[in-house]
Amino acid sequence: MSKLKITTRDAATGPVMEIFGELDYANVAELQSVLGGLSLRPGQCLVLDMSGLEFCDSSGITALIAARGTAQAVQADVALAAVPPNILRVLRIVGLDQIFTIHPDSETATSA
């Protein structure tokens, strides 16, 4: 099992969170903790760069949905970037590609 690593950086449109490794029930609390420490302002967009994500289970999917809800509560948004094909397939199956804006990479997401 690959350990979860999360880095954050600021962009003109808002924070960018890069997620590496496996996002599952064993480490989803780490993602939730980092998300809880972010301060989003109205109009900003949190970009979740998933280029390094190897695996995401239902706990991770739930955390993504919760992040979207938290952002919407402060009139901000969440976009996904560089979603690996295996994870994108799951997002499409459950219809989350209809509620998240998905970009090919974080540069595209932050230039919008």
A tleap script that builds the chain and sets N, CA, C and O, in Angstrom:
source leaprc.protein.ff14SB
mol = sequence {
  NMET SER LYS LEU LYS ILE THR THR ARG ASP
  ALA ALA THR GLY PRO VAL MET GLU ILE PHE
  GLY GLU LEU ASP TYR ALA ASN VAL ALA GLU
  LEU GLN SER VAL LEU GLY GLY LEU SER LEU
  ARG PRO GLY GLN CYS LEU VAL LEU ASP MET
  SER GLY LEU GLU PHE CYS ASP SER SER GLY
  ILE THR ALA LEU ILE ALA ALA ARG GLY THR
  ALA GLN ALA VAL GLN ALA ASP VAL ALA LEU
  ALA ALA VAL PRO PRO ASN ILE LEU ARG VAL
  LEU ARG ILE VAL GLY LEU ASP GLN ILE PHE
  THR ILE HIE PRO ASP SER GLU THR ALA THR
  SER CALA
}
set mol.1.N position { 0.845 -1.190 0.000 }
set mol.1.CA position { 0.000 0.000 0.000 }
set mol.1.C position { 0.884 1.245 0.000 }
set mol.1.O position { 1.855 1.324 0.753 }
set mol.2.N position { 0.554 2.183 -0.820 }
set mol.2.CA position { 1.318 3.412 -0.961 }
set mol.2.C position { 0.799 4.462 0.020 }
set mol.2.O position { -0.407 4.679 0.133 }
set mol.3.N position { 1.704 5.092 0.709 }
set mol.3.CA position { 1.339 6.118 1.669 }
set mol.3.C position { 0.759 7.347 0.956 }
set mol.3.O position { 1.147 7.663 -0.168 }
set mol.4.N position { -0.160 8.025 1.616 }
set mol.4.CA position { -0.754 9.240 1.075 }
set mol.4.C position { 0.157 10.428 1.352 }
set mol.4.O position { 0.656 10.595 2.465 }
set mol.5.N position { 0.366 11.244 0.335 }
set mol.5.CA position { 1.138 12.472 0.484 }
set mol.5.C position { 0.327 13.598 -0.128 }
set mol.5.O position { -0.199 13.466 -1.234 }
set mol.6.N position { 0.227 14.699 0.589 }
set mol.6.CA position { -0.545 15.846 0.122 }
set mol.6.C position { 0.316 17.099 0.232 }
set mol.6.O position { 0.897 17.379 1.281 }
set mol.7.N position { 0.388 17.841 -0.854 }
set mol.7.CA position { 1.069 19.131 -0.818 }
set mol.7.C position { 0.078 20.199 -1.269 }
set mol.7.O position { -0.837 19.918 -2.043 }
set mol.8.N position { 0.259 21.395 -0.792 }
set mol.8.CA position { -0.611 22.499 -1.202 }
set mol.8.C position { 0.243 23.676 -1.661 }
set mol.8.O position { 1.368 23.886 -1.207 }
set mol.9.N position { -0.336 24.416 -2.566 }
set mol.9.CA position { 0.295 25.645 -3.044 }
set mol.9.C position { -0.806 26.620 -3.419 }
set mol.9.O position { -1.955 26.233 -3.634 }
set mol.10.N position { -0.442 27.874 -3.494 }
set mol.10.CA position { -1.405 28.904 -3.867 }
set mol.10.C position { -1.303 29.212 -5.353 }
set mol.10.O position { -0.213 29.225 -5.926 }
set mol.11.N position { -2.437 29.457 -5.956 }
set mol.11.CA position { -2.518 29.911 -7.343 }
set mol.11.C position { -3.419 31.141 -7.361 }
set mol.11.O position { -4.070 31.453 -6.364 }
set mol.12.N position { -3.457 31.824 -8.470 }
set mol.12.CA position { -4.274 33.035 -8.586 }
set mol.12.C position { -5.758 32.754 -8.343 }
set mol.12.O position { -6.482 33.620 -7.852 }
set mol.13.N position { -6.210 31.549 -8.685 }
set mol.13.CA position { -7.622 31.201 -8.557 }
set mol.13.C position { -7.977 30.608 -7.197 }
set mol.13.O position { -9.154 30.444 -6.876 }
set mol.14.N position { -6.956 30.286 -6.396 }
set mol.14.CA position { -7.186 29.681 -5.087 }
set mol.14.C position { -6.160 28.588 -4.825 }
set mol.14.O position { -5.208 28.435 -5.591 }
set mol.15.N position { -6.345 27.830 -3.754 }
set mol.15.CA position { -5.370 26.799 -3.411 }
set mol.15.C position { -5.394 25.614 -4.379 }
set mol.15.O position { -6.432 25.262 -4.939 }
set mol.16.N position { -4.215 25.014 -4.553 }
set mol.16.CA position { -4.073 23.791 -5.338 }
set mol.16.C position { -3.536 22.727 -4.388 }
set mol.16.O position { -2.504 22.918 -3.743 }
set mol.17.N position { -4.237 21.619 -4.310 }
set mol.17.CA position { -3.826 20.514 -3.457 }
set mol.17.C position { -3.430 19.353 -4.360 }
set mol.17.O position { -4.232 18.865 -5.155 }
set mol.18.N position { -2.181 18.921 -4.224 }
set mol.18.CA position { -1.694 17.793 -5.005 }
set mol.18.C position { -1.745 16.552 -4.130 }
set mol.18.O position { -1.220 16.548 -3.016 }
set mol.19.N position { -2.381 15.493 -4.637 }
set mol.19.CA position { -2.607 14.278 -3.866 }
set mol.19.C position { -1.828 13.140 -4.524 }
set mol.19.O position { -1.980 12.878 -5.717 }
set mol.20.N position { -0.990 12.464 -3.726 }
set mol.20.CA position { -0.160 11.369 -4.216 }
set mol.20.C position { -0.427 10.114 -3.391 }
set mol.20.O position { -0.684 10.199 -2.190 }
set mol.21.N position { -0.367 8.961 -4.030 }
set mol.21.CA position { -0.498 7.696 -3.319 }
set mol.21.C position { -1.904 7.138 -3.378 }
set mol.21.O position { -2.597 7.254 -4.389 }
set mol.22.N position { -2.314 6.530 -2.276 }
set mol.22.CA position { -3.614 5.888 -2.204 }
set mol.22.C position { -4.512 6.604 -1.200 }
set mol.22.O position { -4.131 6.836 -0.052 }
set mol.23.N position { -5.698 6.943 -1.655 }
set mol.23.CA position { -6.683 7.612 -0.810 }
set mol.23.C position { -7.753 6.590 -0.463 }
set mol.23.O position { -8.621 6.275 -1.278 }
set mol.24.N position { -7.675 6.075 0.763 }
set mol.24.CA position { -8.632 5.048 1.180 }
set mol.24.C position { -9.012 5.245 2.639 }
set mol.24.O position { -8.596 6.212 3.278 }
set mol.25.N position { -9.805 4.320 3.156 }
set mol.25.CA position { -10.325 4.435 4.514 }
set mol.25.C position { -9.220 4.574 5.557 }
set mol.25.O position { -9.441 5.175 6.609 }
set mol.26.N position { -8.036 4.029 5.285 }
set mol.26.CA position { -6.949 4.054 6.251 }
set mol.26.C position { -6.310 5.435 6.386 }
set mol.26.O position { -5.712 5.735 7.419 }
set mol.27.N position { -6.427 6.283 5.354 }
set mol.27.CA position { -5.756 7.578 5.420 }
set mol.27.C position { -6.612 8.759 4.967 }
set mol.27.O position { -6.094 9.860 4.779 }
set mol.28.N position { -7.895 8.544 4.795 }
set mol.28.CA position { -8.754 9.639 4.341 }
set mol.28.C position { -8.806 10.776 5.372 }
set mol.28.O position { -9.046 11.929 5.015 }
set mol.29.N position { -8.582 10.449 6.641 }
set mol.29.CA position { -8.594 11.487 7.677 }
set mol.29.C position { -7.498 12.525 7.427 }
set mol.29.O position { -7.655 13.695 7.778 }
set mol.30.N position { -6.399 12.098 6.826 }
set mol.30.CA position { -5.323 13.035 6.513 }
set mol.30.C position { -5.792 14.074 5.490 }
set mol.30.O position { -5.523 15.266 5.635 }
set mol.31.N position { -6.492 13.610 4.463 }
set mol.31.CA position { -7.039 14.535 3.468 }
set mol.31.C position { -8.065 15.466 4.119 }
set mol.31.O position { -8.053 16.673 3.878 }
set mol.32.N position { -8.936 14.912 4.930 }
set mol.32.CA position { -9.949 15.726 5.597 }
set mol.32.C position { -9.309 16.784 6.489 }
set mol.32.O position { -9.803 17.908 6.576 }
set mol.33.N position { -8.216 16.428 7.147 }
set mol.33.CA position { -7.515 17.378 8.008 }
set mol.33.C position { -6.915 18.525 7.192 }
set mol.33.O position { -7.039 19.688 7.576 }
set mol.34.N position { -6.274 18.207 6.080 }
set mol.34.CA position { -5.694 19.246 5.231 }
set mol.34.C position { -6.799 20.136 4.654 }
set mol.34.O position { -6.668 21.359 4.625 }
set mol.35.N position { -7.880 19.514 4.199 }
set mol.35.CA position { -9.002 20.292 3.669 }
set mol.35.C position { -9.584 21.209 4.736 }
set mol.35.O position { -9.942 22.352 4.449 }
set mol.36.N position { -9.680 20.711 5.966 }
set mol.36.CA position { -10.213 21.519 7.064 }
set mol.36.C position { -9.334 22.704 7.413 }
set mol.36.O position { -9.819 23.698 7.953 }
set mol.37.N position { -8.048 22.611 7.110 }
set mol.37.CA position { -7.126 23.696 7.403 }
set mol.37.C position { -7.047 24.761 6.327 }
set mol.37.O position { -6.422 25.802 6.526 }
set mol.38.N position { -7.676 24.510 5.188 }
set mol.38.CA position { -7.676 25.493 4.111 }
set mol.38.C position { -8.712 26.574 4.378 }
set mol.38.O position { -9.782 26.308 4.925 }
set mol.39.N position { -8.381 27.778 3.988 }
set mol.39.CA position { -9.373 28.848 4.088 }
set mol.39.C position { -9.716 29.312 2.679 }
set mol.39.O position { -8.945 30.007 2.017 }
set mol.40.N position { -10.894 28.903 2.255 }
set mol.40.CA position { -11.397 29.305 0.942 }
set mol.40.C position { -12.230 30.569 1.084 }
set mol.40.O position { -12.989 30.726 2.040 }
set mol.41.N position { -12.077 31.457 0.129 }
set mol.41.CA position { -12.868 32.675 0.103 }
set mol.41.C position { -13.884 32.590 -1.033 }
set mol.41.O position { -13.677 31.853 -1.996 }
set mol.42.N position { -14.969 33.334 -0.926 }
set mol.42.CA position { -15.965 33.340 -2.002 }
set mol.42.C position { -15.305 33.634 -3.346 }
set mol.42.O position { -14.467 34.528 -3.464 }
set mol.43.N position { -15.704 32.859 -4.358 }
set mol.43.CA position { -15.191 33.050 -5.702 }
set mol.43.C position { -13.925 32.279 -6.012 }
set mol.43.O position { -13.543 32.165 -7.176 }
set mol.44.N position { -13.269 31.748 -4.997 }
set mol.44.CA position { -12.070 30.967 -5.251 }
set mol.44.C position { -12.430 29.568 -5.736 }
set mol.44.O position { -13.574 29.125 -5.624 }
set mol.45.N position { -11.432 28.889 -6.273 }
set mol.45.CA position { -11.603 27.508 -6.698 }
set mol.45.C position { -10.465 26.669 -6.125 }
set mol.45.O position { -9.292 26.930 -6.394 }
set mol.46.N position { -10.817 25.674 -5.345 }
set mol.46.CA position { -9.854 24.707 -4.847 }
set mol.46.C position { -9.633 23.682 -5.946 }
set mol.46.O position { -10.578 23.035 -6.398 }
set mol.47.N position { -8.388 23.532 -6.376 }
set mol.47.CA position { -8.053 22.549 -7.402 }
set mol.47.C position { -7.413 21.352 -6.713 }
set mol.47.O position { -6.424 21.488 -5.992 }
set mol.48.N position { -7.989 20.185 -6.944 }
set mol.48.CA position { -7.431 18.942 -6.432 }
set mol.48.C position { -6.702 18.260 -7.581 }
set mol.48.O position { -7.328 17.668 -8.461 }
set mol.49.N position { -5.381 18.345 -7.568 }
set mol.49.CA position { -4.549 17.740 -8.607 }
set mol.49.C position { -4.340 16.278 -8.240 }
set mol.49.O position { -3.672 15.964 -7.254 }
set mol.50.N position { -4.911 15.396 -9.031 }
set mol.50.CA position { -4.896 13.972 -8.724 }
set mol.50.C position { -3.891 13.201 -9.579 }
set mol.50.O position { -3.971 11.976 -9.675 }
set mol.51.N position { -2.960 13.899 -10.192 }
set mol.51.CA position { -2.017 13.246 -11.101 }
set mol.51.C position { -1.202 12.149 -10.424 }
set mol.51.O position { -0.791 11.196 -11.086 }
set mol.52.N position { -0.964 12.263 -9.138 }
set mol.52.CA position { -0.183 11.258 -8.422 }
set mol.52.C position { -1.022 10.259 -7.655 }
set mol.52.O position { -0.488 9.431 -6.918 }
set mol.53.N position { -2.340 10.328 -7.824 }
set mol.53.CA position { -3.225 9.425 -7.088 }
set mol.53.C position { -3.254 8.059 -7.768 }
set mol.53.O position { -3.540 7.953 -8.961 }
set mol.54.N position { -2.955 7.024 -6.999 }
set mol.54.CA position { -2.901 5.672 -7.537 }
set mol.54.C position { -4.197 4.900 -7.320 }
set mol.54.O position { -4.544 4.020 -8.107 }
set mol.55.N position { -4.912 5.236 -6.242 }
set mol.55.CA position { -6.113 4.490 -5.881 }
set mol.55.C position { -7.011 5.390 -5.054 }
set mol.55.O position { -6.525 6.222 -4.288 }
set mol.56.N position { -8.317 5.228 -5.204 }
set mol.56.CA position { -9.282 5.992 -4.417 }
set mol.56.C position { -10.484 5.094 -4.172 }
set mol.56.O position { -11.139 4.658 -5.119 }
set mol.57.N position { -10.783 4.812 -2.888 }
set mol.57.CA position { -11.955 3.995 -2.585 }
set mol.57.C position { -13.147 4.891 -2.252 }
set mol.57.O position { -13.079 6.110 -2.414 }
set mol.58.N position { -14.216 4.294 -1.795 }
set mol.58.CA position { -15.440 5.053 -1.520 }
set mol.58.C position { -15.234 6.098 -0.424 }
set mol.58.O position { -15.911 7.126 -0.421 }
set mol.59.N position { -14.320 5.853 0.493 }
set mol.59.CA position { -14.022 6.851 1.527 }
set mol.59.C position { -13.422 8.102 0.901 }
set mol.59.O position { -13.746 9.222 1.295 }
set mol.60.N position { -12.546 7.902 -0.077 }
set mol.60.CA position { -11.955 9.030 -0.780 }
set mol.60.C position { -12.975 9.790 -1.602 }
set mol.60.O position { -12.964 11.020 -1.639 }
set mol.61.N position { -13.856 9.055 -2.260 }
set mol.61.CA position { -14.934 9.683 -3.038 }
set mol.61.C position { -15.819 10.520 -2.116 }
set mol.61.O position { -16.211 11.634 -2.463 }
set mol.62.N position { -16.127 9.980 -0.950 }
set mol.62.CA position { -16.941 10.704 0.023 }
set mol.62.C position { -16.241 11.981 0.465 }
set mol.62.O position { -16.886 13.016 0.630 }
set mol.63.N position { -14.925 11.917 0.657 }
set mol.63.CA position { -14.162 13.106 1.052 }
set mol.63.C position { -14.187 14.172 -0.045 }
set mol.63.O position { -14.239 15.366 0.248 }
set mol.64.N position { -14.150 13.740 -1.304 }
set mol.64.CA position { -14.229 14.699 -2.414 }
set mol.64.C position { -15.578 15.406 -2.428 }
set mol.64.O position { -15.656 16.616 -2.642 }
set mol.65.N position { -16.627 14.643 -2.200 }
set mol.65.CA position { -17.973 15.225 -2.165 }
set mol.65.C position { -18.098 16.193 -0.985 }
set mol.65.O position { -18.697 17.261 -1.115 }
set mol.66.N position { -17.534 15.818 0.161 }
set mol.66.CA position { -17.571 16.694 1.339 }
set mol.66.C position { -16.795 17.984 1.080 }
set mol.66.O position { -17.216 19.060 1.504 }
set mol.67.N position { -15.663 17.876 0.386 }
set mol.67.CA position { -14.872 19.068 0.053 }
set mol.67.C position { -15.679 20.010 -0.816 }
set mol.67.O position { -15.628 21.228 -0.641 }
set mol.68.N position { -16.422 19.447 -1.752 }
set mol.68.CA position { -17.269 20.264 -2.621 }
set mol.68.C position { -18.339 20.984 -1.796 }
set mol.68.O position { -18.603 22.168 -2.006 }
set mol.69.N position { -18.945 20.264 -0.866 }
set mol.69.CA position { -19.969 20.869 -0.006 }
set mol.69.C position { -19.409 21.989 0.852 }
set mol.69.O position { -20.044 23.030 1.025 }
set mol.70.N position { -18.212 21.769 1.388 }
set mol.70.CA position { -17.560 22.794 2.211 }
set mol.70.C position { -17.259 24.034 1.378 }
set mol.70.O position { -17.464 25.159 1.833 }
set mol.71.N position { -16.775 23.824 0.167 }
set mol.71.CA position { -16.472 24.956 -0.717 }
set mol.71.C position { -17.738 25.721 -1.077 }
set mol.71.O position { -17.753 26.951 -1.054 }
set mol.72.N position { -18.784 25.000 -1.404 }
set mol.72.CA position { -20.036 25.657 -1.779 }
set mol.72.C position { -20.621 26.456 -0.617 }
set mol.72.O position { -21.286 27.468 -0.839 }
set mol.73.N position { -20.384 26.018 0.607 }
set mol.73.CA position { -20.899 26.738 1.775 }
set mol.73.C position { -20.310 28.135 1.892 }
set mol.73.O position { -20.932 29.021 2.477 }
set mol.74.N position { -19.108 28.344 1.337 }
set mol.74.CA position { -18.490 29.670 1.366 }
set mol.74.C position { -18.473 30.307 -0.026 }
set mol.74.O position { -17.714 31.241 -0.283 }
set mol.75.N position { -19.317 29.791 -0.913 }
set mol.75.CA position { -19.455 30.291 -2.277 }
set mol.75.C position { -18.147 30.184 -3.072 }
set mol.75.O position { -17.783 31.076 -3.839 }
set mol.76.N position { -17.459 29.059 -2.857 }
set mol.76.CA position { -16.260 28.739 -3.622 }
set mol.76.C position { -16.575 27.480 -4.432 }
set mol.76.O position { -17.695 26.971 -4.385 }
set mol.77.N position { -15.602 26.990 -5.160 }
set mol.77.CA position { -15.816 25.820 -5.998 }
set mol.77.C position { -14.644 24.863 -5.832 }
set mol.77.O position { -13.613 25.217 -5.261 }
set mol.78.N position { -14.817 23.648 -6.336 }
set mol.78.CA position { -13.769 22.632 -6.355 }
set mol.78.C position { -13.675 22.098 -7.777 }
set mol.78.O position { -14.688 21.790 -8.404 }
set mol.79.N position { -12.460 21.991 -8.275 }
set mol.79.CA position { -12.224 21.391 -9.584 }
set mol.79.C position { -11.205 20.273 -9.422 }
set mol.79.O position { -10.307 20.352 -8.583 }
set mol.80.N position { -11.353 19.239 -10.227 }
set mol.80.CA position { -10.412 18.130 -10.229 }
set mol.80.C position { -9.502 18.279 -11.441 }
set mol.80.O position { -9.944 18.684 -12.516 }
set mol.81.N position { -8.230 17.950 -11.256 }
set mol.81.CA position { -7.276 18.062 -12.350 }
set mol.81.C position { -6.456 16.781 -12.464 }
set mol.81.O position { -6.145 16.135 -11.464 }
set mol.82.N position { -6.117 16.431 -13.689 }
set mol.82.CA position { -5.244 15.288 -13.982 }
set mol.82.C position { -5.731 14.012 -13.305 }
set mol.82.O position { -4.953 13.293 -12.678 }
set mol.83.N position { -7.002 13.744 -13.438 }
set mol.83.CA position { -7.580 12.546 -12.819 }
set mol.83.C position { -7.131 11.319 -13.609 }
set mol.83.O position { -7.363 11.243 -14.815 }
set mol.84.N position { -6.483 10.350 -12.934 }
set mol.84.CA position { -6.039 9.138 -13.640 }
set mol.84.C position { -7.229 8.386 -14.245 }
set mol.84.O position { -8.329 8.427 -13.695 }
set mol.85.N position { -7.019 7.708 -15.360 }
set mol.85.CA position { -8.119 7.030 -16.065 }
set mol.85.C position { -8.928 6.066 -15.195 }
set mol.85.O position { -10.153 6.017 -15.308 }
set mol.86.N position { -8.262 5.304 -14.332 }
set mol.86.CA position { -9.006 4.353 -13.498 }
set mol.86.C position { -9.931 5.058 -12.510 }
set mol.86.O position { -11.019 4.562 -12.219 }
set mol.87.N position { -9.513 6.192 -12.000 }
set mol.87.CA position { -10.347 6.946 -11.053 }
set mol.87.C position { -11.418 7.730 -11.802 }
set mol.87.O position { -12.547 7.850 -11.327 }
set mol.88.N position { -11.072 8.260 -12.964 }
set mol.88.CA position { -12.053 8.966 -13.790 }
set mol.88.C position { -13.190 8.030 -14.188 }
set mol.88.O position { -14.348 8.445 -14.235 }
set mol.89.N position { -12.871 6.791 -14.469 }
set mol.89.CA position { -13.899 5.807 -14.820 }
set mol.89.C position { -14.908 5.648 -13.679 }
set mol.89.O position { -16.115 5.616 -13.915 }
set mol.90.N position { -14.413 5.550 -12.454 }
set mol.90.CA position { -15.298 5.416 -11.294 }
set mol.90.C position { -16.151 6.677 -11.137 }
set mol.90.O position { -17.353 6.585 -10.885 }
set mol.91.N position { -15.536 7.853 -11.284 }
set mol.91.CA position { -16.287 9.106 -11.167 }
set mol.91.C position { -17.409 9.166 -12.202 }
set mol.91.O position { -18.508 9.640 -11.913 }
set mol.92.N position { -17.124 8.686 -13.396 }
set mol.92.CA position { -18.154 8.680 -14.451 }
set mol.92.C position { -19.266 7.688 -14.132 }
set mol.92.O position { -20.442 7.991 -14.334 }
set mol.93.N position { -18.911 6.523 -13.642 }
set mol.93.CA position { -19.910 5.498 -13.322 }
set mol.93.C position { -20.906 6.014 -12.281 }
set mol.93.O position { -22.108 5.772 -12.389 }
set mol.94.N position { -20.396 6.722 -11.276 }
set mol.94.CA position { -21.292 7.209 -10.211 }
set mol.94.C position { -21.839 8.608 -10.487 }
set mol.94.O position { -22.563 9.165 -9.662 }
set mol.95.N position { -21.495 9.177 -11.643 }
set mol.95.CA position { -22.067 10.458 -12.045 }
set mol.95.C position { -21.386 11.688 -11.478 }
set mol.95.O position { -21.897 12.798 -11.626 }
set mol.96.N position { -20.246 11.514 -10.835 }
set mol.96.CA position { -19.577 12.672 -10.252 }
set mol.96.C position { -18.878 13.540 -11.284 }
set mol.96.O position { -18.492 14.670 -10.985 }
set mol.97.N position { -18.712 13.029 -12.483 }
set mol.97.CA position { -18.171 13.865 -13.560 }
set mol.97.C position { -19.175 14.944 -13.952 }
set mol.97.O position { -18.831 15.893 -14.656 }
set mol.98.N position { -20.411 14.796 -13.495 }
set mol.98.CA position { -21.453 15.788 -13.771 }
set mol.98.C position { -21.489 16.907 -12.731 }
set mol.98.O position { -22.054 17.970 -12.990 }
set mol.99.N position { -20.887 16.679 -11.546 }
set mol.99.CA position { -20.921 17.728 -10.515 }
set mol.99.C position { -19.561 18.385 -10.294 }
set mol.99.O position { -19.490 19.487 -9.750 }
set mol.100.N position { -18.490 17.725 -10.708 }
set mol.100.CA position { -17.154 18.310 -10.607 }
set mol.100.C position { -16.707 18.781 -11.981 }
set mol.100.O position { -16.950 18.119 -12.990 }
set mol.101.N position { -16.057 19.924 -12.006 }
set mol.101.CA position { -15.375 20.355 -13.216 }
set mol.101.C position { -14.059 19.596 -13.247 }
set mol.101.O position { -13.324 19.577 -12.259 }
set mol.102.N position { -13.761 18.972 -14.377 }
set mol.102.CA position { -12.554 18.156 -14.495 }
set mol.102.C position { -11.670 18.739 -15.597 }
set mol.102.O position { -12.108 18.938 -16.730 }
set mol.103.N position { -10.410 19.007 -15.231 }
set mol.103.CA position { -9.446 19.596 -16.156 }
set mol.103.C position { -8.324 18.587 -16.444 }
set mol.103.O position { -8.054 17.706 -15.627 }
set mol.104.N position { -7.680 18.719 -17.595 }
set mol.104.CA position { -6.599 17.780 -17.930 }
set mol.104.C position { -5.375 17.926 -17.029 }
set mol.104.O position { -4.636 16.960 -16.839 }
set mol.105.N position { -5.147 19.125 -16.469 }
set mol.105.CA position { -4.000 19.347 -15.582 }
set mol.105.C position { -4.279 20.571 -14.707 }
set mol.105.O position { -5.224 21.321 -14.950 }
set mol.106.N position { -3.444 20.757 -13.690 }
set mol.106.CA position { -3.685 21.854 -12.752 }
set mol.106.C position { -3.414 23.219 -13.386 }
set mol.106.O position { -4.008 24.217 -12.977 }
set mol.107.N position { -2.520 23.275 -14.387 }
set mol.107.CA position { -2.267 24.550 -15.058 }
set mol.107.C position { -3.528 25.047 -15.769 }
set mol.107.O position { -3.861 26.231 -15.711 }
set mol.108.N position { -4.216 24.132 -16.435 }
set mol.108.CA position { -5.465 24.497 -17.102 }
set mol.108.C position { -6.520 24.906 -16.078 }
set mol.108.O position { -7.264 25.864 -16.289 }
set mol.109.N position { -6.578 24.178 -14.979 }
set mol.109.CA position { -7.581 24.469 -13.941 }
set mol.109.C position { -7.360 25.831 -13.309 }
set mol.109.O position { -8.327 26.513 -12.971 }
set mol.110.N position { -6.121 26.240 -13.144 }
set mol.110.CA position { -5.841 27.514 -12.490 }
set mol.110.C position { -5.808 28.698 -13.455 }
set mol.110.O position { -5.694 29.847 -13.028 }
set mol.111.N position { -5.907 28.420 -14.739 }
set mol.111.CA position { -5.930 29.521 -15.705 }
set mol.111.C position { -7.363 29.899 -16.088 }
set mol.111.O position { -7.579 30.852 -16.837 }
set mol.112.N position { -8.326 29.160 -15.578 }
set mol.112.CA position { -9.731 29.412 -15.932 }
set mol.112.C position { -10.228 30.687 -15.285 }
set mol.112.O position { -11.386 31.062 -15.468 }
savepdb mol mol.pdb
quit
